[in-house]
Amino acid sequence: MITRLNVATVYVLDKEEALDFYVGKLGLEKSNDVRQGDYRWLTVRVPGDPSTEISLEQPGAPLHDEATAQQIRELVTKGALGGLVFITDDARALYDDLTAKGVTDFTQEPTEHFYGTDLGVRDPFGNHIRVLQQGS
């Protein structure tokens, strides 16, 4: 029986830029940063939550041949590879914080819905991110 999710993958085009965005702007923390030859296993996670990590994975060797890597890069840039959903206590304050840190690629400003308030943003590569403040 499966008991929890450990790692989810997001494809990025540059791991240093991804680290700056996910840690420096979104406020996640770096979890693992391990090199084995040319390969770099880089993960981030929500601060204080060691149960789930996000692998920031670049298309290419050793996981993909070059033709496949190029297709994945194109899909990432189009925002066609899914995304992430986070929870926050205050969507409007997070929006203000992200704006102050120079984040501009919002797909939706904080908006009230029957389930709560959420906002949408893209990472520097095109991946969709939703952040939800659950209603009471």
Residue frames as a rotation matrix with the C-alpha (Angstrom) as fourth column:
MET 1
0.581 0.814 0.000 0.00
0.814 -0.581 0.000 0.00
0.000 0.000 -1.000 0.00
ILE 2
-0.283 -0.609 0.741 1.26
0.545 -0.738 -0.398 3.51
0.789 0.291 0.541 -0.87
THR 3
0.132 0.305 -0.943 1.47
0.987 -0.130 0.096 5.71
-0.094 -0.943 -0.318 2.22
ARG 4
0.518 0.059 -0.853 2.65
0.159 -0.987 0.028 9.10
-0.840 -0.150 -0.521 0.89
LEU 5
0.869 -0.300 0.394 4.17
0.349 -0.194 -0.917 10.97
0.351 0.934 -0.064 -2.03
ASN 6
0.390 -0.815 -0.429 7.91
0.713 -0.027 0.701 11.50
-0.583 -0.579 0.570 -1.63
VAL 7
-0.578 -0.653 -0.490 9.12
0.107 -0.656 0.748 13.34
-0.809 0.380 0.449 -4.77
ALA 8
0.669 0.667 0.328 7.36
0.502 -0.079 -0.861 15.06
-0.549 0.741 -0.387 -7.66
THR 9
-0.401 -0.876 0.268 9.26
0.763 -0.157 0.627 16.33
-0.508 0.456 0.731 -10.71
VAL 10
0.783 0.460 -0.419 9.09
0.116 -0.770 -0.628 19.69
-0.611 0.443 -0.656 -12.44
TYR 11
0.191 -0.720 0.667 11.10
0.979 0.191 -0.074 20.13
-0.074 0.667 0.741 -15.62
VAL 12
0.723 -0.106 -0.683 13.13
0.029 -0.983 0.182 23.32
-0.690 -0.151 -0.708 -15.73
LEU 13
0.896 -0.380 0.230 15.56
0.257 0.023 -0.966 24.66
0.362 0.925 0.118 -18.31
ASP 14
-0.108 -0.935 0.337 18.22
-0.124 -0.323 -0.938 25.93
0.986 -0.143 -0.081 -15.90
LYS 15
0.227 0.226 -0.947 18.69
0.763 0.563 0.317 24.55
0.605 -0.795 -0.045 -12.39
GLU 16
-0.736 -0.523 -0.430 20.36
0.677 -0.581 -0.451 27.67
-0.014 -0.623 0.782 -10.95
GLU 17
-0.804 0.516 0.297 17.57
-0.358 -0.817 0.452 29.92
0.476 0.257 0.841 -12.25
ALA 18
0.113 0.860 -0.497 15.02
0.078 0.491 0.868 27.43
0.991 -0.137 -0.012 -10.94
LEU 19
-0.171 -0.265 -0.949 16.67
0.932 0.268 -0.243 27.41
0.319 -0.926 0.202 -7.52
ASP 20
-0.981 -0.196 0.001 16.60
0.189 -0.949 -0.253 31.21
0.051 -0.248 0.968 -7.43
PHE 21
-0.459 0.877 0.142 12.89
-0.481 -0.380 0.790 31.27
0.747 0.294 0.596 -8.31
TYR 22
0.268 0.669 -0.694 11.64
0.190 0.669 0.718 28.43
0.944 -0.324 0.053 -6.11
VAL 23
-0.014 -0.347 -0.938 13.80
0.987 0.143 -0.068 29.32
0.158 -0.927 0.341 -3.09
GLY 24
-0.847 -0.503 -0.169 14.55
0.525 -0.842 -0.123 33.03
-0.081 -0.193 0.978 -3.52
LYS 25
-0.795 0.584 0.165 11.12
-0.439 -0.741 0.508 34.12
0.419 0.332 0.845 -4.69
LEU 26
0.112 0.903 -0.415 8.53
-0.187 0.429 0.884 31.46
0.976 -0.021 0.217 -3.74
GLY 27
0.081 -0.132 0.988 10.17
-0.961 -0.274 0.042 30.86
0.265 -0.953 -0.149 -0.37
LEU 28
0.940 0.121 -0.318 10.72
-0.067 0.982 0.175 27.11
0.334 -0.143 0.932 -0.60
GLU 29
0.435 -0.845 0.311 13.90
-0.728 -0.126 0.674 25.64
-0.530 -0.520 -0.670 0.86
LYS 30
0.049 -0.526 -0.849 16.63
-0.801 0.486 -0.348 23.65
0.596 0.697 -0.398 -0.83
SER 31
0.811 0.288 0.510 16.47
-0.542 0.699 0.467 20.05
-0.222 -0.655 0.723 0.27
ASN 32
0.455 -0.671 0.585 18.98
0.464 0.740 0.488 18.00
-0.760 0.050 0.648 -1.74
ASP 33
0.812 -0.330 -0.481 21.76
-0.580 -0.545 -0.605 19.19
-0.062 0.771 -0.634 -4.00
VAL 34
0.289 -0.644 0.709 23.90
-0.108 0.714 0.692 16.20
-0.951 -0.276 0.137 -4.95
ARG 35
0.401 -0.243 -0.883 26.17
-0.913 -0.180 -0.365 15.74
-0.070 0.953 -0.294 -7.94
GLN 36
0.306 -0.376 0.875 27.19
0.094 0.926 0.365 12.49
-0.947 -0.029 0.319 -9.54
GLY 37
-0.420 -0.514 0.748 29.42
0.847 0.073 0.526 13.23
-0.326 0.854 0.405 -12.48
ASP 38
-0.943 0.093 0.319 27.55
0.105 -0.828 0.551 15.64
0.315 0.554 0.771 -14.74
TYR 39
-0.084 0.989 -0.120 24.18
0.454 0.145 0.879 14.82
0.887 0.019 -0.461 -13.15
ARG 40
-0.930 -0.134 0.343 22.75
-0.204 -0.588 -0.783 17.05
0.307 -0.798 0.519 -10.41
TRP 41
-0.196 0.861 -0.469 19.93
0.775 0.429 0.464 15.84
0.601 -0.272 -0.752 -8.15
LEU 42
-0.971 -0.094 0.222 18.35
-0.014 -0.897 -0.442 19.09
0.241 -0.432 0.869 -6.94
THR 43
-0.161 0.957 -0.242 15.20
0.775 0.274 0.570 19.18
0.612 -0.096 -0.785 -4.83
VAL 44
-0.817 0.072 0.572 13.24
-0.342 -0.859 -0.381 21.83
0.464 -0.508 0.726 -2.96
ARG 45
-0.374 0.733 -0.568 10.44
0.784 0.577 0.229 21.58
0.496 -0.360 -0.790 -0.43
VAL 46
0.482 0.607 0.632 8.00
0.005 -0.723 0.691 23.62
0.876 -0.330 -0.352 1.60
PRO 47
-0.504 -0.729 0.463 9.85
-0.468 -0.220 -0.856 24.85
0.726 -0.648 -0.230 4.72
GLY 48
-0.495 0.233 0.837 9.19
-0.830 0.159 -0.535 22.59
-0.258 -0.959 0.114 7.68
ASP 49
0.630 0.741 0.231 7.66
-0.600 0.654 -0.461 19.80
-0.493 0.152 0.857 5.55
PRO 50
-0.420 -0.906 -0.053 10.24
-0.766 0.322 0.556 17.10
-0.487 0.274 -0.829 4.86
SER 51
-0.032 0.470 0.882 7.63
-0.010 0.882 -0.471 14.65
-0.999 -0.024 -0.024 3.57
THR 52
0.663 0.313 0.680 7.44
0.650 0.210 -0.731 15.83
-0.372 0.926 -0.064 -0.05
GLU 53
-0.250 -0.803 -0.542 10.16
0.115 -0.580 0.807 17.21
-0.962 0.139 0.237 -2.29
ILE 54
0.901 0.411 -0.137 10.07
-0.056 -0.202 -0.978 18.72
-0.429 0.889 -0.159 -5.76
SER 55
-0.010 -0.905 0.426 12.83
0.656 0.315 0.686 17.57
-0.755 0.286 0.591 -8.08
LEU 56
0.581 0.062 -0.811 13.98
-0.447 -0.809 -0.382 20.37
-0.680 0.584 -0.442 -10.37
GLU 57
0.097 -0.459 0.883 14.93
0.441 0.815 0.375 18.27
-0.892 0.354 0.281 -13.38
GLN 58
-0.074 -0.215 -0.974 16.54
-0.736 -0.647 0.199 19.42
-0.673 0.731 -0.111 -16.61
PRO 59
0.909 0.388 0.150 15.65
-0.169 0.675 -0.718 17.54
-0.380 0.627 0.679 -19.78
GLY 60
0.397 -0.794 -0.461 18.64
-0.812 -0.068 -0.580 15.69
0.429 0.605 -0.671 -21.17
ALA 61
0.115 -0.475 -0.872 21.18
0.101 0.879 -0.466 13.02
0.988 -0.034 0.149 -20.38
PRO 62
-0.939 -0.345 0.004 21.21
-0.330 0.900 0.284 10.73
-0.102 0.265 -0.959 -18.53
LEU 63
-0.386 0.871 0.305 17.39
-0.052 0.309 -0.950 10.65
-0.921 -0.382 -0.074 -18.52
HIS 64
0.701 0.714 0.007 16.62
0.064 -0.052 -0.997 11.55
-0.711 0.699 -0.082 -22.14
ASP 65
-0.179 -0.669 0.721 18.20
0.940 0.101 0.327 11.36
-0.292 0.736 0.611 -25.55
GLU 66
-0.865 -0.285 -0.413 18.65
0.224 -0.956 0.191 14.77
-0.449 0.073 0.891 -27.23
ALA 67
-0.747 0.644 0.166 15.55
0.066 -0.176 0.982 14.50
0.662 0.744 0.089 -29.44
THR 68
0.108 0.797 -0.595 13.34
0.808 0.279 0.520 13.72
0.580 -0.536 -0.613 -26.44
ALA 69
-0.326 -0.315 -0.891 15.00
0.831 -0.545 -0.111 16.44
-0.450 -0.777 0.440 -24.35
GLN 70
-0.998 -0.050 0.032 14.27
0.060 -0.841 0.538 19.00
0.000 0.539 0.842 -27.06
GLN 71
-0.324 0.946 -0.009 10.61
0.289 0.108 0.951 17.97
0.901 0.305 -0.309 -27.17
ILE 72
0.160 0.352 -0.922 10.35
0.976 0.082 0.201 18.30
0.147 -0.933 -0.330 -23.39
ARG 73
-0.711 -0.472 -0.520 12.02
0.545 -0.838 0.016 21.75
-0.444 -0.273 0.854 -23.47
GLU 74
-0.861 0.438 0.257 9.44
-0.027 -0.544 0.838 22.89
0.507 0.715 0.481 -26.03
LEU 75
0.035 0.924 -0.381 6.56
0.533 0.306 0.789 21.57
0.845 -0.231 -0.482 -23.91
VAL 76
-0.165 -0.176 -0.970 7.94
0.962 -0.248 -0.118 23.22
-0.219 -0.953 0.210 -20.76
THR 77
-0.946 -0.289 -0.143 8.19
0.247 -0.934 0.259 26.57
-0.208 0.210 0.955 -22.54
LYS 78
-0.576 0.807 0.129 4.57
-0.061 -0.200 0.978 26.24
0.815 0.556 0.164 -23.70
GLY 79
-0.609 0.346 0.714 3.44
-0.790 -0.186 -0.584 25.51
-0.069 -0.920 0.387 -20.13
ALA 80
0.174 0.733 -0.658 2.08
-0.816 0.481 0.320 22.16
0.551 0.481 0.682 -21.28
LEU 81
-0.363 -0.417 -0.833 3.50
0.009 0.893 -0.451 19.82
0.932 -0.171 -0.320 -18.62
GLY 82
0.343 0.561 -0.753 1.15
0.757 0.310 0.575 20.24
0.557 -0.767 -0.319 -15.68
GLY 83
-0.056 -0.367 0.929 2.21
-0.278 -0.887 -0.367 22.22
0.959 -0.279 -0.053 -12.67
LEU 84
-0.739 -0.254 -0.623 2.17
0.530 0.351 -0.772 22.55
0.415 -0.901 -0.125 -8.91
VAL 85
0.329 0.814 0.480 -0.45
0.027 -0.516 0.856 23.57
0.944 -0.269 -0.191 -6.37
PHE 86
-0.753 -0.585 -0.301 0.61
0.379 -0.011 -0.925 25.02
0.538 -0.811 0.230 -3.02
ILE 87
0.450 0.834 -0.319 -1.37
0.762 -0.173 0.623 26.10
0.465 -0.524 -0.714 0.06
THR 88
-0.692 -0.607 0.391 -0.92
0.290 -0.729 -0.621 29.48
0.662 -0.316 0.680 1.76
ASP 89
-0.374 0.539 -0.755 -2.47
0.870 -0.078 -0.487 31.22
-0.321 -0.839 -0.440 4.75
ASP 90
0.289 0.411 -0.864 -2.75
0.152 -0.911 -0.383 34.54
-0.945 -0.021 -0.326 2.88
ALA 91
0.217 -0.144 0.965 -2.90
0.940 0.297 -0.167 34.63
-0.263 0.944 0.200 -0.92
ARG 92
0.895 0.164 0.415 -3.00
0.307 -0.901 -0.307 38.42
0.323 0.403 -0.856 -1.14
ALA 93
0.717 -0.697 0.028 0.06
-0.455 -0.437 0.776 38.89
-0.528 -0.569 -0.630 1.09
LEU 94
0.095 -0.682 0.726 1.91
0.449 0.680 0.580 36.25
-0.889 0.271 0.370 -0.93
TYR 95
0.540 0.176 0.823 0.98
0.838 -0.209 -0.505 38.03
0.083 0.962 -0.260 -4.15
ASP 96
0.974 -0.180 0.138 2.33
-0.193 -0.977 0.090 41.32
0.119 -0.115 -0.986 -2.74
ASP 97
0.443 -0.850 0.285 5.54
-0.265 0.179 0.947 39.58
-0.857 -0.495 -0.146 -1.60
LEU 98
0.135 -0.366 0.921 6.10
0.780 0.612 0.130 37.93
-0.611 0.701 0.368 -4.98
THR 99
0.785 0.206 0.584 5.46
0.549 -0.669 -0.502 41.22
0.288 0.714 -0.638 -6.77
ALA 100
0.873 -0.487 0.035 7.97
-0.431 -0.735 0.524 42.98
-0.229 -0.472 -0.851 -4.50
LYS 101
0.145 -0.842 0.520 10.53
-0.030 0.521 0.853 40.28
-0.989 -0.140 0.051 -5.38
GLY 102
-0.464 -0.375 -0.802 10.09
-0.693 -0.410 0.593 41.00
-0.551 0.831 -0.070 -9.08
VAL 103
-0.708 0.319 0.630 7.78
0.488 0.866 0.110 38.15
-0.511 0.385 -0.769 -10.06
THR 104
-0.595 0.456 -0.662 5.66
-0.598 -0.801 -0.014 39.36
-0.537 0.387 0.750 -12.98
ASP 105
-0.778 0.244 -0.579 4.34
-0.428 0.470 0.772 36.30
0.461 0.848 -0.261 -14.84
PHE 106
-0.678 0.638 0.366 1.03
-0.232 0.287 -0.930 35.99
-0.698 -0.715 -0.046 -13.01
THR 107
-0.881 0.470 0.045 -1.73
0.243 0.369 0.897 34.13
0.405 0.802 -0.439 -14.78
GLN 108
0.263 0.963 0.064 -4.27
0.441 -0.178 0.880 35.23
0.858 -0.203 -0.471 -12.16
GLU 109
-0.578 -0.319 0.751 -4.14
-0.468 -0.625 -0.625 37.77
0.669 -0.712 0.212 -9.37
PRO 110
-0.970 0.243 -0.016 -5.65
0.150 0.543 -0.826 36.61
-0.192 -0.804 -0.563 -6.04
THR 111
-0.526 0.839 -0.140 -9.27
-0.576 -0.231 0.784 35.78
0.625 0.493 0.605 -6.82
GLU 112
-0.558 0.437 0.705 -12.07
-0.638 0.318 -0.701 34.68
-0.531 -0.841 0.102 -4.50
HIS 113
-0.504 0.449 -0.738 -13.85
-0.421 0.619 0.663 31.44
0.754 0.645 -0.123 -5.38
PHE 114
0.574 0.807 0.137 -16.32
-0.558 0.263 0.787 29.24
0.599 -0.528 0.602 -3.50
TYR 115
0.721 -0.354 -0.595 -13.40
0.503 0.859 0.098 27.08
0.476 -0.370 0.798 -2.29
GLY 116
0.353 -0.633 -0.690 -11.14
0.683 -0.329 0.652 29.95
-0.639 -0.701 0.316 -1.21
THR 117
0.814 -0.203 -0.544 -8.79
-0.419 -0.854 -0.309 32.49
-0.402 0.480 -0.780 -2.73
ASP 118
0.394 -0.742 0.543 -6.16
0.637 0.646 0.421 31.48
-0.663 0.180 0.726 -5.23
LEU 119
0.513 -0.337 -0.789 -3.62
-0.625 -0.777 -0.075 32.96
-0.588 0.532 -0.609 -7.57
GLY 120
0.815 -0.258 0.519 -1.73
0.499 0.769 -0.400 31.69
-0.296 0.584 0.756 -10.58
VAL 121
0.491 -0.755 -0.435 1.85
-0.697 -0.640 0.324 32.29
-0.523 0.144 -0.840 -11.63
ARG 122
0.937 -0.312 -0.160 4.36
0.118 0.710 -0.694 30.74
0.330 0.631 0.702 -14.00
ASP 123
0.473 -0.868 -0.152 7.93
0.366 0.037 0.930 29.92
-0.801 -0.495 0.335 -13.13
PRO 124
0.007 -0.521 -0.854 10.65
-0.538 -0.721 0.436 31.39
-0.843 0.457 -0.285 -15.41
PHE 125
-0.895 -0.421 0.147 10.31
-0.151 0.596 0.788 28.43
-0.420 0.683 -0.597 -17.78
GLY 126
-0.580 0.749 -0.321 6.53
-0.618 -0.148 0.772 28.36
0.530 0.646 0.549 -18.25
ASN 127
-0.688 0.325 -0.649 5.40
0.505 0.857 -0.106 25.84
0.522 -0.401 -0.753 -15.61
HIS 128
0.063 0.831 0.553 2.05
-0.209 -0.531 0.821 26.66
0.976 -0.168 0.140 -14.04
ILE 129
-0.842 -0.224 -0.490 1.85
0.436 0.250 -0.865 27.19
0.316 -0.942 -0.112 -10.29
ARG 130
0.194 0.905 0.379 -1.39
0.030 -0.392 0.920 27.71
0.981 -0.167 -0.103 -8.35
VAL 131
-0.911 -0.376 -0.168 -1.42
0.185 -0.011 -0.983 28.87
0.368 -0.926 0.080 -4.74
LEU 132
-0.001 0.997 -0.077 -4.61
0.248 0.075 0.966 28.33
0.969 -0.018 -0.247 -2.73
GLN 133
-0.911 0.000 0.412 -5.81
-0.392 -0.311 -0.866 29.96
0.128 -0.950 0.283 0.45
GLN 134
-0.660 0.675 -0.330 -8.51
0.543 0.732 0.412 27.57
0.519 0.093 -0.850 1.52
GLY 135
-0.192 0.710 0.677 -11.86
-0.415 -0.684 0.600 29.03
0.889 -0.166 0.426 2.59
SER 136
-0.933 -0.151 0.326 -13.12
-0.354 0.238 -0.904 28.66
0.059 -0.959 -0.276 6.11
